Amino acid sequence: MRRWPGIRGLPRGVLGTAPGAAGPFRRLVWMGMALLAVHGALAIRLVQIQVVDHENLLAMAERQQLRRYSVPHHRGNIHDRHGEPLVLSYRGWDLCVRVDTPPDPVVPTRGGRAAILARALGRSAVAVQAGMAKHARDGAIWWQVASNLEHPGIVDLARRHPGWMSLSPAVVRKQPRFPLANELLGRYGKPASPGDPARSMTGLERCLDALLSGEDARLEDVRDGRGRGLALDRESRVIRSGRRGTDVWLTLDSEVQELAEHVLDEIMREHAPVPGAGAVVLEATTGEVLALASRPTAAGPRDWPFRGKGGLDSLPWMLPITYRAAPGSTFKPFTVGEALSGASPVRLEDRVDCGHPVGTYGSLRVGGRFVKNYKERRHGSVTVEEALYRSYNVGMARLAEAMGPERMVGLLERLGFRRDGGGFSLELPGLWQCLGRCAGATSLPAQWQPRITHISWSFGQEMQLSLLDLAAAYTALATDGRLRPPRLVKCVADANGNAPAAGAIEPLAERVVFPPAVAARLRAVLARVVEGEEGTLHRLQRDRPELFGGWRMAAKTGTATEENPAIKAALEQPRWRGHSANVLSLVVMGPIGAEPARYVVALLAPHPRARDLRYISAGQVLGPYGVQILRFLLDRDVHRPAVRDGRMASLAQSGP
């Protein structure tokens, strides 16, 4: 038998003894193929891990890692002036569920998860399952099915199903007396994006956010592959302690606010003003806002006839702050007050021409325009006092013509009416932006005609003011001639709710408008609006003396033509065709006597009227309601003084 020659240096038979025999070489080939197969399997597995199962494995790895998360702070509460809570914070939860099909056999099917959630949340299982399917089609893994939950059993439910349910702490804001002052207090929610909190907060929630918001706490914990080890189950290490938000006490009085909103509801039912009605109640000696109400509201009835028609939805909801209109005759006392002041003042006993047969209308003609009295009447020569309380336009125009435009501009500046449309807007910067956009362009026109415009200003035309600015101006007439800018924040407590934070919100400075003697004389004249035979509220006092309850009050009514294009468009709807709108305003002060008046009540309602009804009086529409609010305040001071608890009394004494 032939043998293969051996390799030098190796004994024979090491590489095989015969051709075709299974020697070491073939075994090496098989070993190489086996190694190649093993490496191929490893490569396939790596591809499966890195590509196919990457998302699931990454999520599992993240659940096993050290995780840091935030616990929301306790947002500060909002109280009224007596300490009654208006907005409170509670601890709640945001609930998220998995909408995909995880490989964990413990997780039930999508239908089973939907049934569990439906029972816990009180929803329809079909709707929950449809929501999960929709988010799954969109490629989402988790779906926030509910937010701001206070359900006590939701925590136990999340503990029983950690693989597909997740809870995160949240802040729940509640208004115990909803819908009281709802439009003013506003809404709080999570920011739509970190840099744009404006979309989720409105009203005072947004305007006072710097005070109300605290600082989130930062924690960390470790989770296993099934998501266990949450802060709900074990203690977490605190990285940063949170800070409680600051509590705020407003100047609002819940009783007065409730009465003001009730009065506006009655005005809406009786007169259907367009776009709504507003009320402001101020404490004249301090400028504190006791009530700030608006109707209709976003939370109110959806069947308001003007809603959604003619662009009225674009008008602001918080009407006393953001809606601007001509004040009409309610501005006339300031014209007379300016005439009584200055280097060469006039006297109330001086006589002024209030219309003789000149031109077509028997009134004053200025620059091609006719200044007409109410009902186009001619009254001849009367005293300045009579021209004011009887509300003669021509008499006011004569006074403004004698004073000149410079003095009228100076008066408007002292009253705080600016050409940029800002007004006072309380002591909170940007409040009207938080409550809605401004309907009026400016408070004063950017360009005005020297011979004509200041004449129109004298009886409240060619200017646009908010009801809040008008009420604030009347604090100068109600007291000693010093205008008190309106205040809405009474005091701010520290994190422990004890001492107020000094200087948190600085009130605006007072303005000297008239000398005290002039303000006292004007109050006496405005009392004749109620008591005089030709006063605009005399008929109300004569026919319904029980409304006044024996109190002496001063008042002024005003009527101006509505120039808002959205309102004009709404009145062109078939139901209101043939109607127009006048802005009716009323300001009532009281009590009138030797001492300055304590309260100022202002109402505003653009009133639709048929075009064949030429005249309508603000005293008819708004008079009973304004007197009702003022009498409630005066009776309460006598029979039931405001009572505060000890903590609120200490805050009020040391507050700003």
C-alpha positions in Angstrom: 0.0 0.0 0.0 1.3 3.4 -1.0 1.9 5.9 1.8 2.0 9.6 1.4 5.3 11.1 2.1 5.4 12.9 5.4 6.4 16.5 5.9 9.9 17.1 7.0 10.0 17.5 10.7 6.7 15.8 11.4 6.1 12.0 11.9 4.2 10.1 9.4 0.5 9.8 9.8 -0.1 13.2 11.3 -1.8 14.7 8.2 -3.4 11.4 7.1 -2.3 8.1 5.7 -4.1 7.8 2.5 -5.9 9.8 -0.1 -9.7 10.3 0.7 -9.2 9.5 4.3 -10.9 11.9 6.9 -7.8 13.6 8.2 -7.1 16.7 10.2 -7.5 19.1 7.3 -11.1 18.3 6.8 -11.7 18.7 10.5 -10.2 22.2 10.3 -12.6 23.0 7.4 -15.6 21.9 9.5 -14.4 23.9 12.5 -14.0 27.0 10.3 -17.5 26.6 8.9 -18.9 26.2 12.4 -17.1 29.3 13.6 -18.5 31.2 10.6 -22.0 30.0 11.4 -21.6 31.1 15.1 -20.3 34.6 14.0 -23.2 34.9 11.5 -25.7 34.1 14.2 -24.1 36.7 16.5 -24.2 39.2 13.7 -27.9 38.5 13.1 -28.6 38.8 16.8 -26.7 42.1 16.9 -28.8 43.4 14.0 -31.9 42.3 15.8 -30.8 44.0 19.0 -29.6 47.2 17.3 -32.2 47.6 14.6 -35.3 45.5 15.1 -35.7 45.5 18.9 -33.9 48.7 19.5 -36.8 50.8 20.8 -38.2 48.2 23.2 -34.8 47.4 24.6 -33.9 51.0 24.9 -37.2 51.7 26.8 -36.4 48.7 29.1 -32.9 50.0 29.7 -34.2 53.4 30.5 -36.5 52.0 33.1 -33.6 50.3 34.8 -31.5 53.4 34.9 -31.2 56.1 37.5 -34.0 58.6 36.6 -34.5 62.2 37.7 -37.9 63.8 37.7 -39.7 66.9 38.9 -42.5 67.2 41.5 -44.6 70.3 40.8 -44.7 73.0 43.4 -47.7 74.1 45.4 -49.1 77.0 43.5 -50.1 80.0 45.7 -53.8 80.4 46.6 -55.9 83.5 45.8 -58.2 85.0 48.5 -60.6 87.9 48.6 -60.2 90.8 51.0 -61.8 88.9 53.9 -59.7 85.8 53.4 -62.3 83.7 51.6 -60.6 81.4 49.1 -61.2 82.2 45.4 -58.7 79.8 43.9 -57.0 76.9 45.7 -54.3 74.4 44.7 -54.6 70.6 45.2 -52.2 67.8 44.5 -53.3 65.8 41.5 -51.9 63.4 38.9 -51.4 63.1 35.2 -52.1 59.6 34.0 -50.3 58.1 31.0 -50.9 54.6 29.4 -49.0 52.6 26.9 -50.8 52.3 23.6 -48.5 49.9 21.8 -48.3 46.2 22.3 -45.3 45.6 24.7 -43.8 42.1 24.8 -44.4 41.8 28.6 -47.0 39.0 29.1 -48.2 40.8 32.3 -49.6 43.7 30.2 -53.2 43.0 29.1 -54.4 43.6 25.6 -55.4 47.0 24.3 -59.1 46.1 24.9 -58.3 45.0 28.5 -56.4 48.1 29.2 -59.3 50.2 27.8 -61.8 48.4 30.1 -59.7 49.0 33.2 -59.3 52.7 32.4 -62.9 53.1 31.6 -64.0 51.7 35.0 -61.5 53.8 36.8 -62.2 57.1 35.0 -65.9 56.7 34.4 -65.6 56.8 30.7 -66.7 54.7 27.8 -64.4 51.7 27.0 -65.0 52.1 23.3 -63.9 55.8 23.4 -60.8 55.0 25.4 -59.8 52.1 23.1 -60.4 54.4 20.0 -58.1 57.0 21.6 -55.4 54.4 22.2 -55.7 53.1 18.7 -55.4 56.6 17.2 -52.2 57.4 19.1 -50.8 54.0 18.2 -51.4 54.7 14.5 -49.6 58.1 15.0 -46.5 56.2 16.2 -46.8 57.1 19.9 -45.9 54.8 22.7 -47.5 56.7 25.6 -50.8 58.6 25.7 -51.8 61.1 28.4 -55.3 59.9 28.9 -56.2 62.2 31.8 -54.6 65.2 33.6 -55.1 66.9 36.9 -56.7 63.9 38.5 -57.8 63.9 42.1 -59.2 60.3 42.0 -58.0 58.6 45.3 -57.9 55.2 43.8 -55.9 56.1 40.7 -52.6 55.8 42.7 -53.4 52.2 43.8 -54.4 51.4 40.2 -51.1 52.6 38.9 -49.2 50.6 41.5 -51.0 47.4 40.4 -50.2 48.0 36.7 -46.7 49.5 36.6 -45.9 48.0 33.2 -48.4 50.1 31.2 -49.6 52.9 33.5 -47.5 55.9 34.7 -48.4 58.7 37.0 -46.7 62.1 37.3 -47.6 64.7 40.0 -49.6 67.7 38.8 -51.2 70.9 40.3 -55.0 71.1 40.3 -56.5 74.5 40.5 -60.1 74.9 41.7 -62.4 77.8 42.2 -64.6 77.0 45.2 -67.2 79.6 44.2 -67.1 79.0 40.5 -68.2 80.9 38.4 -67.8 83.8 40.7 -65.2 86.2 39.1 -64.2 83.4 36.7 -63.3 85.7 33.9 -61.1 87.9 36.1 -59.4 85.0 37.9 -58.7 83.2 34.7 -57.6 79.7 33.9 -54.4 77.8 34.8 -53.0 74.9 32.8 -49.7 73.4 31.7 -47.7 75.5 29.3 -48.1 74.5 25.7 -44.3 74.9 25.4 -41.7 75.8 28.0 -41.3 79.3 26.6 -45.0 80.0 25.9 -47.0 79.9 29.1 -49.5 82.4 27.8 -51.6 79.8 25.9 -52.4 77.9 29.1 -52.9 80.8 31.6 -55.4 83.7 31.4 -56.6 86.4 33.7 -55.0 86.9 37.1 -53.5 83.4 36.9 -51.2 84.7 34.1 -50.8 88.2 35.4 -49.8 87.1 38.9 -47.8 84.1 37.8 -44.5 85.4 39.0 -46.0 85.5 42.6 -48.2 82.4 42.5 -45.7 80.1 41.0 -43.1 78.4 43.2 -40.1 76.1 42.3 -40.4 72.4 41.4 -38.6 69.9 43.5 -36.0 67.6 41.7 -35.9 63.9 42.8 -34.2 60.7 41.5 -34.9 57.0 41.8 -34.1 53.6 40.2 -36.6 51.6 38.2 -36.5 47.9 37.3 -37.3 46.4 33.9 -41.1 46.5 34.6 -41.0 50.1 35.7 -41.3 49.4 39.4 -39.5 51.5 41.9 -41.5 54.7 41.4 -41.6 57.5 44.0 -45.0 56.2 44.9 -43.5 53.0 46.2 -40.3 54.1 47.9 -38.5 57.1 49.0 -36.5 59.0 46.4 -33.4 61.0 47.0 -34.0 64.8 47.0 -31.7 66.7 44.6 -33.4 70.1 45.0 -36.1 71.1 47.5 -39.2 72.8 46.1 -40.5 76.2 47.0 -44.1 76.9 47.7 -45.9 79.6 45.7 -47.0 82.9 47.3 -50.5 83.4 48.5 -52.3 86.6 47.2 -55.1 88.5 48.9 -57.2 90.6 46.4 -59.2 93.7 47.2 -62.3 92.0 45.9 -65.2 91.5 48.2 -67.0 88.2 47.4 -70.4 89.6 48.5 -70.2 92.7 46.4 -68.8 90.7 43.4 -71.7 88.3 43.6 -74.2 91.2 43.8 -72.6 92.9 40.8 -72.7 89.7 38.7 -76.4 89.2 39.7 -77.2 92.8 38.6 -75.5 92.2 35.3 -77.5 89.0 34.8 -80.7 91.1 35.3 -79.5 93.7 32.8 -78.8 91.0 30.3 -82.3 89.5 30.7 -84.1 92.8 30.7 -82.3 94.8 28.1 -80.0 92.4 26.1 -77.1 94.8 25.7 -74.6 94.3 22.9 -71.9 93.0 23.3 -72.7 92.8 27.1 -72.5 94.7 30.3 -69.9 95.6 32.9 -69.7 96.8 36.5 -66.9 98.3 38.6 -67.2 99.0 42.3 -64.4 101.0 44.0 -63.7 102.1 47.5 -63.1 105.8 46.7 -60.8 106.6 49.6 -58.3 103.9 48.7 -59.0 103.0 45.1 -59.4 99.3 46.0 -61.6 97.3 43.6 -64.5 95.7 45.5 -66.1 94.2 42.4 -65.1 93.8 38.7 -67.8 91.9 36.8 -68.5 91.3 33.1 -71.3 89.6 31.1 -71.6 87.5 29.2 -68.8 85.1 30.2 -67.1 82.3 28.3 -68.6 79.9 30.9 -72.0 81.4 30.6 -75.0 80.5 28.4 -74.1 79.6 24.8 -77.4 81.0 23.4 -76.5 84.6 23.8 -78.1 86.2 20.6 -75.0 88.2 19.7 -72.4 85.4 20.3 -70.7 84.2 17.1 -72.4 86.8 14.9 -70.8 89.8 13.3 -67.4 89.2 14.7 -68.5 89.7 18.4 -66.4 86.7 19.5 -63.4 88.8 18.8 -64.4 91.4 21.4 -62.9 91.0 24.9 -64.8 89.1 27.6 -63.6 91.2 30.6 -65.6 94.2 29.4 -64.8 96.8 32.2 -61.1 96.6 31.4 -60.7 95.8 27.8 -63.8 97.4 26.1 -63.4 101.1 25.3 -66.1 103.5 24.4 -66.9 107.2 24.6 -68.0 108.1 28.1 -70.6 110.6 27.0 -72.1 112.9 29.6 -70.3 111.2 32.5 -67.2 113.2 31.5 -69.0 116.6 31.9 -68.2 117.0 35.6 -64.5 117.0 34.8 -65.0 119.8 32.2 -66.8 121.9 34.8 -64.2 121.1 37.4 -61.4 122.3 35.1 -63.4 125.5 34.5 -63.7 126.0 38.3 -60.0 125.6 38.8 -57.0 127.4 37.3 -55.8 131.0 37.2 -59.1 132.6 36.1 -61.8 130.2 37.3 -65.5 130.5 36.6 -68.2 130.1 39.2 -71.1 127.8 39.4 -73.4 130.9 39.5 -72.0 132.3 36.3 -74.3 132.0 33.3 -73.5 130.2 30.1 -75.3 130.1 26.7 -76.9 126.7 26.2 -78.5 127.2 22.8 -80.2 130.0 21.0 -81.8 129.9 17.5 -78.6 129.7 15.5 -78.4 127.5 12.4 -80.7 124.6 11.6 -80.7 122.9 15.0 -80.7 126.0 17.2 -77.4 125.0 18.8 -73.7 125.9 18.7 -71.9 125.6 15.4 -68.2 124.8 15.6 -66.1 124.2 12.5 -69.0 123.1 10.3 -70.4 120.9 13.0 -73.5 121.4 15.2 -73.3 120.7 18.9 -76.8 119.6 19.9 -78.4 119.2 23.3 -80.4 116.2 24.4 -83.6 116.0 22.2 -82.2 119.1 20.3 -83.7 121.5 22.8 -82.8 125.2 23.2 -82.4 126.2 26.8 -81.0 129.8 26.5 -78.8 131.2 29.2 -78.5 129.1 32.4 -76.0 128.9 35.3 -73.0 126.5 35.0 -74.5 124.4 37.8 -77.7 123.9 35.9 -75.9 123.1 32.7 -74.0 120.4 34.5 -76.8 118.6 36.4 -79.2 119.0 33.5 -76.5 117.8 31.1 -76.5 120.4 28.4 -73.9 119.7 25.7 -73.9 123.2 24.4 -73.0 124.6 27.8 -70.0 122.3 28.1 -68.9 123.2 24.6 -69.0 126.9 25.6 -66.8 126.3 28.6 -64.3 124.2 26.6 -64.2 126.9 23.9 -63.4 129.5 26.6 -60.6 127.3 28.2 -58.9 126.3 24.9 -57.4 123.0 23.9 -54.3 123.2 26.1 -56.3 123.1 29.3 -58.4 120.2 28.1 -55.3 118.2 27.2 -53.8 119.0 30.6 -57.0 117.7 32.2 -57.0 114.5 30.3 -53.3 113.9 31.2 -54.0 114.5 34.9 -56.8 111.9 34.7 -54.4 109.4 33.3 -56.0 109.1 29.8 -53.1 108.5 27.4 -52.9 108.4 23.7 -51.3 105.0 23.7 -54.6 103.5 25.0 -53.0 102.2 28.2 -55.1 104.0 30.8 -54.5 102.7 34.4 -55.4 99.0 33.9 -54.9 98.6 37.7 -51.5 98.4 39.3 -50.8 95.1 37.5 -48.9 95.6 34.2 -50.4 94.0 31.2 -53.6 92.9 32.9 -55.8 93.8 29.9 -53.6 91.7 27.7 -54.2 88.7 30.0 -58.0 89.2 29.9 -58.5 89.9 26.2 -57.5 92.2 23.4 -58.6 95.8 23.5 -61.6 96.8 21.4 -60.7 100.5 21.2 -57.6 101.7 19.4 -56.6 104.6 21.7 -57.9 106.6 24.6 -57.2 109.8 22.8 -56.9 110.3 19.0 -53.3 110.5 17.8 -54.3 113.5 15.7 -56.9 116.0 16.6 -58.2 119.3 15.3 -57.5 122.1 17.7 -60.7 124.0 17.1 -63.1 121.0 17.1 -61.7 118.0 19.0 -61.4 119.6 22.5 -65.0 120.8 22.1 -66.1 117.2 21.6 -64.0 116.1 24.6 -66.0 118.5 26.9 -69.1 116.3 26.6 -67.3 113.0 26.3 -67.0 112.4 22.6 -64.0 111.6 20.3 -62.4 109.7 23.2 -62.4 106.0 24.2 -62.1 105.0 27.8 -62.6 101.8 29.7 -65.1 101.6 32.4 -62.4 101.0 35.0 -60.6 104.2 33.9 -63.8 106.2 34.2 -64.6 104.8 37.7 -61.0 105.6 38.8 -61.4 109.2 37.6 -64.5 109.6 39.7 -62.6 108.8 42.9 -61.2 112.4 42.5 -64.8 113.8 42.6 -65.9 111.5 45.4 -63.1 112.5 47.8 -60.7 115.4 48.0 -59.8 115.9 44.4 -57.1 113.3 44.4 -57.5 110.5 41.9 -56.8 107.0 43.5 -55.6 104.6 40.8 -57.5 101.3 41.1 -55.8 98.5 43.2 -56.6 94.8 42.9 -54.0 93.2 45.1 -54.3 94.0 48.8 -51.4 92.1 50.2 -49.1 89.2 49.5 -48.1 86.6 52.1 -44.8 84.8 52.3 -44.2 81.1 51.7 -45.5 80.3 55.3 -48.6 82.4 54.8 -47.8 84.8 57.6 -46.3 88.2 57.1 -46.9 90.0 53.7 -44.1 90.5 51.4 -43.2 94.2 51.5 -43.1 95.9 48.1 -44.3 92.9 46.1 -46.7 95.1 44.1 -46.3 98.8 44.5 -49.5 100.8 44.1 -49.6 103.6 41.5 -49.1 107.1 42.8 -52.1 109.3 43.5 -52.8 112.3 41.1 -54.1 115.7 42.1 -56.9 116.6 39.7 -58.9 119.3 41.5 -58.6 121.3 44.7 -60.7 119.8 47.6 -63.2 122.6 47.5 -63.9 122.1 43.8 -64.5 118.4 44.4 -66.9 119.1 47.2 -68.9 121.6 45.1 -69.1 119.1 42.2 -70.4 116.4 44.5 -73.2 118.8 45.6 -74.1 119.5 42.0 -74.1 115.8 41.1 -76.4 115.2 44.1 -79.0 117.3 42.2 -78.9 114.7 39.4 -80.8 112.5 41.8 -82.7 115.1 43.8 -83.3 118.0 41.3 -86.5 118.2 39.4 -84.7 118.0 36.0 -82.0 115.5 37.1 -81.7 112.3 35.0 -82.3 110.1 38.1 -85.0 112.3 39.7 -87.9 110.3 38.2 -86.3 107.1 39.7 -86.2 108.6 43.2 -89.7 110.0 42.9 -91.2 106.7 41.6 -89.1 104.2 43.6 -87.9 105.9 46.8 -87.5 102.5 48.5 -84.5 101.8 46.3 -82.5 104.6 48.0 -83.4 103.6 51.5 -83.0 107.2 52.8 -79.4 107.5 51.6 -78.2 110.6 49.7 -76.3 109.8 46.5 -74.6 111.7 43.7 -74.8 110.3 40.2 -74.1 111.1 36.5 -75.4 109.3 33.5 -74.1 109.3 30.0 -75.1 108.2 26.5 -72.8 108.0 23.5 -73.1 106.6 20.0 -71.5 103.2 19.5 -68.8 103.2 16.8 -67.4 99.7 17.1 -67.7 98.1 13.6 -68.2 94.6 15.0 -71.2 95.7 17.0 -72.6 97.5 13.9 -72.2 94.4 11.9 -74.0 92.3 14.5 -76.9 94.6 14.5 -77.3 94.0 10.7 -78.4 90.4 11.5 -82.1 89.8 10.6 -83.2 89.7 14.2 -81.8 93.1 14.9 -82.1 94.8 11.6 -83.4 98.3 12.0 -81.6 98.8 15.3 -78.6 100.8 16.4 -76.6 100.9 19.6 -75.9 103.6 22.2 -73.3 103.2 24.9 -75.1 103.8 28.3 -72.9 104.6 31.3 -73.8 105.4 34.9 -71.6 106.4 37.8 -73.1 106.6 41.4 -71.3 107.9 44.4 -72.3 107.8 48.1 -73.0 108.6 50.7 -73.3 112.3 50.1 -72.9 114.6 53.1 -70.2 116.6 54.9 -67.7 113.8 54.5 -66.3 112.6 51.1 -68.2 109.7 49.4 -66.9 106.3 50.3 -67.9 104.2 47.2 -68.0 104.6 43.4 -70.2 102.3 41.4 -69.9 102.4 37.6 -72.1 100.5 35.1 -71.7 100.2 31.3 -74.1 98.6 28.7 -74.1 99.3 24.9 -77.9 99.2 24.4 -79.6 98.2 21.2 -82.5 100.4 20.3 -84.9 100.7 17.4 -84.0 103.5 15.0 -87.5 105.0 15.3 -86.9 105.3 19.1 -84.7 108.3 18.9 -83.7 108.8 22.6 -83.0 106.4 25.4 -81.8 107.3 28.9 -79.0 105.6 30.9 -81.0 106.5 34.0 -83.9 104.3 32.8 -81.8 101.3 31.9 -78.9 101.4 34.5 -80.2 103.7 37.3 -82.1 101.1 39.4 -79.2 98.6 39.3 -76.4 101.1 40.2 -78.5 102.4 43.2 -79.1 98.8 44.3 -75.4 98.1 44.5 -74.6 101.3 46.3 -77.4 100.9 48.8 -76.2 97.4 49.7 -72.8 98.8 50.5 -74.1 101.6 52.6 -76.6 99.4 54.5 -73.9 96.8 55.2 -71.5 99.4 56.7 -74.2 100.4 59.2 -75.8 97.0 60.1 -73.2 94.5 59.4 -69.6 95.8 59.3 -67.0 93.7 57.4 -65.6 91.0 59.7 -62.1 89.6 59.2 -60.4 86.8 61.0 -57.3 87.6 63.1 -54.8 86.5 60.5 -56.3 88.6 57.8 -56.5 91.6 60.1 -52.8 91.5 60.8 -52.1 91.1 57.1 -54.2 94.1 56.2 -52.6 96.3 58.8 -49.0 95.5 57.7 -49.8 95.0 54.0 -49.0 97.4 51.2 
